[in-house]
């Protein structure tokens, strides 16, 4: 098996010994992920491995491994915790792709496009079940954290589906959705690594706050990347814009359009449909050059900066430096 690569956000960490330990841990996580998605059932044996085999950034396991360096990172429970958060993440992807009718995920056809919606949903449920089996062996604290995180994941998807309610501000609603859908699991990842490495109790809350804010920043930068010029991120510009997926630049544009005729004209142009490639390119270019694009980037940067500030109680160390580097790199993914 080829050694899994660290996410780009980790590659600039100066401590090479730390990086080597994280890489070695990530290899163990990968082996355990494949073992955790093995099934005697001939259908589940294929569907449950679909996204594991497709690869991915493994950001959540990496954070588990990184924060475990604040204590005894050699504790085998750390690997189990990393597997739990990645299985949980993968399960949400199966469900999200059905709800969004996404055609591809990680460069391969989505499960529902291969086997249908019902099989994809049930496979996601199987992965949740397998994550629950593993976390149940880690003790009550981990089980409670997993259950609380699972609830927030579901609530985030529910709130995204039904949209803002009763005059609720659309941007505030959107940030809340990101905090639940993405921030909650990244926060749990940061907390679990330290927890099972028996790190000092006082680092747990700062790491939890850090993880949640990193999750929000990560998703907000995705919104910026969607209207950026094609680059190293690998994302096709305008994918979300064409699909009508809510993003921060569009939410800010719609808010501005209430009192700004230029913004209103751009909203009307985008809402008229972007099926034609030439029209999509024009829409992306106009939105990219509009002030709301920079405002969205600055909002993502603000969340990342606040995540770094939450690390203040941690003692200075190469791990703290790596966490700071990770946060800074999140907002640099657009190039």
C-alpha positions in Angstrom: 0.0 0.0 0.0 1.4 3.4 -0.9 1.9 5.8 1.9 -0.9 8.4 2.2 0.2 12.0 1.6 -0.3 14.7 4.2 -2.8 17.4 3.3 -1.2 20.5 1.7 -2.0 22.4 4.9 0.6 20.3 6.8 3.5 20.3 4.3 5.1 23.5 5.4 5.5 22.5 9.0 9.1 23.1 10.0 9.5 20.2 12.4 10.3 17.3 10.1 10.3 14.7 12.9 6.7 15.8 13.8 5.7 15.4 10.2 7.2 11.9 10.0 5.3 10.8 13.1 2.0 12.2 11.6 2.7 10.5 8.3 3.4 7.2 10.1 0.2 7.6 12.1 -1.8 8.4 9.0 -0.6 5.2 7.4 -1.9 3.2 10.4 -5.2 5.1 10.1 -5.5 4.2 6.5 -5.0 0.5 7.2 -7.6 0.7 10.0 -10.0 2.5 7.7 -9.8 -0.3 5.2 -10.3 -2.9 7.9 -13.2 -1.0 9.4 -15.0 -0.9 6.0 -14.6 -4.6 5.3 -17.9 -6.5 5.3 -18.9 -10.1 4.8 -22.0 -8.9 3.0 -21.1 -8.8 -0.7 -22.9 -5.6 -1.4 -21.7 -3.7 1.6 -18.2 -4.9 1.0 -18.1 -2.9 -2.2 -20.2 0.2 -1.3 -18.6 0.9 2.1 -15.2 0.9 0.6 -16.1 3.2 -2.3 -15.1 6.5 -0.9 -12.3 5.1 1.3 -10.6 3.8 -1.8 -11.2 7.1 -3.6 -8.8 8.8 -1.1 -9.2 12.3 0.3 -7.4 14.9 2.4 -7.9 13.0 5.7 -7.9 16.4 7.4 -9.8 15.2 10.5 -7.5 12.2 11.2 -4.5 14.5 10.7 -5.9 16.8 13.4 -6.4 13.9 15.7 -2.8 12.8 15.2 -1.5 16.3 15.5 -3.3 17.2 18.8 -2.3 13.8 20.2 1.3 15.1 20.1 0.4 17.3 23.1 0.4 14.1 25.2 1.2 10.4 24.6 0.7 10.1 20.9 1.6 6.4 21.0 -1.6 5.4 22.7 -3.4 3.1 20.3 -6.7 4.7 21.1 -5.5 7.8 19.1 -5.7 5.7 15.9 -9.1 4.4 16.8 -10.3 8.0 17.4 -8.9 9.1 14.0 -10.7 6.3 12.3 -14.0 7.2 14.0 -13.9 10.8 12.8 -13.1 9.8 9.3 -15.8 7.2 9.1 -18.3 9.7 10.4 -17.2 12.2 7.8 -17.4 9.6 5.0 -20.9 8.7 6.1 -22.1 12.3 5.8 -20.6 12.5 2.3 -22.8 9.5 1.2 -25.9 11.3 2.5 -24.9 14.8 1.3 -24.3 13.6 -2.2 -27.8 12.1 -2.4 -29.4 15.3 -1.1 -27.3 17.5 -3.5 -27.6 15.0 -6.4 -23.8 15.4 -6.8 -22.4 13.5 -9.9 -18.9 13.0 -8.6 -17.0 12.9 -5.3 -13.2 12.7 -5.0 -12.9 12.2 -8.7 -15.2 9.1 -8.9 -18.9 8.7 -9.5 -21.0 9.2 -6.4 -22.4 6.1 -4.8 -26.0 7.0 -5.6 -25.1 7.4 -9.3 -23.7 3.8 -9.2 -26.1 2.0 -6.9 -29.1 4.4 -6.4 -30.2 6.6 -3.6 -31.4 3.9 -1.2 -28.1 1.9 -1.3 -26.1 5.1 -0.9 -28.1 6.2 2.2 -28.0 2.8 3.8 -24.2 2.7 3.2 -23.8 6.0 5.0 -25.9 4.5 7.8 -23.6 1.5 7.9 -20.5 3.7 8.2 -22.2 5.6 11.1 -22.9 2.2 12.7 -19.3 1.1 12.3 -18.0 4.4 13.7 -20.3 3.9 16.7 -19.0 0.4 17.3 -15.4 1.6 17.4 -16.2 4.7 19.6 -18.1 2.6 22.0 -14.9 0.8 22.9 -13.2 4.1 23.7 -15.4 4.9 26.7 -18.2 7.1 27.8 -16.6 10.5 27.1 -15.8 9.6 23.5 -19.2 8.1 23.0 -21.0 11.2 24.3 -18.8 13.5 22.2 -19.6 11.4 19.1 -23.3 11.5 19.8 -23.3 15.2 20.4 -21.4 15.8 17.2 -23.7 13.5 15.2 -26.7 15.5 16.4 -25.0 18.7 15.3 -24.2 17.2 11.9 -27.9 16.3 11.4 -29.1 19.7 12.6 -26.7 21.4 10.3 -28.0 19.4 7.3 -31.6 20.1 8.4 -31.1 23.8 8.7 -29.3 23.9 5.4 -32.2 22.1 3.8 -35.1 24.3 5.2 -33.2 27.6 4.9 -33.4 30.7 7.1 -36.7 31.0 9.0 -38.9 34.0 10.0 -36.7 36.9 9.0 -33.5 35.2 10.1 -30.4 36.8 8.6 -29.2 34.6 5.7 -25.5 35.1 6.4 -25.9 34.3 10.1 -27.9 31.2 9.2 -25.3 30.1 6.7 -22.4 30.4 9.3 -24.5 28.4 11.8 -24.9 25.7 9.2 -21.2 25.6 8.5 -20.4 25.4 12.2 -22.7 22.4 12.6 -22.0 20.6 9.4 -18.2 21.1 9.3 -17.0 22.8 12.4 -18.5 20.3 14.9 -16.6 17.3 13.5 -13.3 19.1 13.1 -13.7 20.4 16.7 -14.3 16.8 17.8 -11.2 15.7 15.9 -9.0 18.2 17.7 -10.5 17.3 21.1 -10.3 13.5 20.7 -6.6 13.5 19.8 -5.6 15.4 22.9 -8.1 13.4 25.0 -6.8 10.0 24.2 -3.2 11.1 24.4 -3.9 12.1 28.0 -2.9 15.7 27.2 -3.4 18.3 30.0 -7.1 18.9 30.6 -6.8 22.7 30.1 -6.0 22.3 26.4 -9.2 20.6 25.5 -11.5 23.6 25.3 -9.1 25.8 23.3 -8.6 23.0 20.8 -12.4 22.5 20.5 -12.8 26.2 19.8 -9.9 26.2 17.4 -11.3 23.2 15.5 -14.8 24.6 15.1 -13.5 27.9 13.7 -11.1 26.2 11.4 -14.1 24.2 10.0 -16.0 27.4 9.3 -13.0 29.0 7.7 -12.3 25.9 5.5 -15.8 26.0 4.1 -15.8 29.8 3.5 -12.6 29.5 1.5 -14.3 26.8 -0.6 -16.8 29.4 -1.5 -14.1 31.8 -2.6 -12.3 29.1 -4.5 -15.6 28.4 -6.4 -15.3 31.8 -8.1 -11.5 31.9 -8.3 -9.5 31.3 -11.4 -8.7 27.6 -12.1 -5.7 26.7 -10.0 -4.0 24.2 -7.8 -7.2 23.5 -5.8 -8.5 21.3 -8.6 -12.0 22.7 -8.3 -13.7 23.8 -11.5 -14.7 27.4 -11.2 -18.4 28.1 -10.9 -19.5 24.6 -9.9 -21.5 25.8 -6.9 -22.6 28.9 -8.7 -24.1 27.0 -11.6 -25.8 24.5 -9.2 -27.4 27.3 -7.2 -25.6 26.2 -4.0 -25.6 29.0 -1.4 -22.1 30.4 -0.9 -21.0 33.5 1.1 -20.2 35.6 -2.0 -23.7 35.1 -3.3 -25.4 35.6 0.1 -23.5 38.9 0.5 -24.4 39.9 -3.1 -28.1 39.3 -2.5 -28.0 41.3 0.7 -26.3 44.2 -1.1 -28.7 43.9 -4.0 -31.5 45.2 -1.8 -30.1 48.7 -2.1 -27.7 48.5 -5.0 -28.9 48.3 -8.6 -25.5 47.0 -9.9 -25.6 44.1 -7.4 -29.2 43.5 -8.2 -28.4 43.3 -12.0 -25.7 40.7 -11.3 -28.0 38.6 -9.1 -30.6 38.7 -11.9 -28.0 37.6 -14.4 -26.9 34.7 -12.3 -30.5 33.7 -11.4 -31.5 33.6 -15.1 -29.5 30.3 -15.5 -25.9 29.4 -16.1 -26.3 26.3 -18.3 -24.3 27.9 -21.1 -20.5 27.7 -20.5 -19.9 31.2 -21.8 -22.5 32.7 -19.5 -21.0 30.8 -16.5 -17.6 32.2 -17.3 -19.0 35.7 -17.4 -20.9 35.2 -14.1 -17.8 33.8 -12.4 -15.7 36.7 -13.6 -18.1 39.4 -12.6 -18.6 37.9 -9.2 -14.9 37.4 -8.7 -14.3 41.0 -9.4 -17.1 42.3 -7.2 -16.3 43.6 -3.7 -18.3 40.7 -2.1 -15.6 38.3 -3.2 -13.0 40.1 -1.2 -15.4 40.5 1.7 -16.0 36.7 1.7 -12.2 36.1 1.7 -11.8 38.5 4.7 -14.5 36.7 6.6 -12.8 33.4 6.1 -9.5 34.9 7.2 -11.2 36.4 10.3 -12.4 32.9 11.3 -8.9 31.5 10.8 -7.3 34.3 12.8 -9.8 33.7 15.7 -8.9 30.0 15.6 -5.2 30.9 16.0 -6.1 33.3 18.9 -7.9 30.4 20.6 -4.5 28.6 20.8 -3.1 31.2 23.2 -3.5 29.1 26.3 -1.4 26.3 24.8 2.3 26.3 25.7 4.6 27.2 22.9 5.7 24.1 21.1 6.2 22.7 17.6 2.6 21.3 17.8 1.2 24.7 18.5 3.3 26.1 15.6 1.9 23.4 13.4 -1.7 24.2 14.4 -1.0 27.8 13.7 0.5 26.9 10.3 -2.5 24.8 9.5 -4.9 27.6 10.2 -2.9 30.0 8.0 -2.7 27.5 5.2 -6.5 27.0 5.2 -7.1 30.5 3.9 -4.3 30.2 1.3 -5.9 27.3 -0.6 -7.2 29.5 -3.4 -3.8 29.5 -5.1 
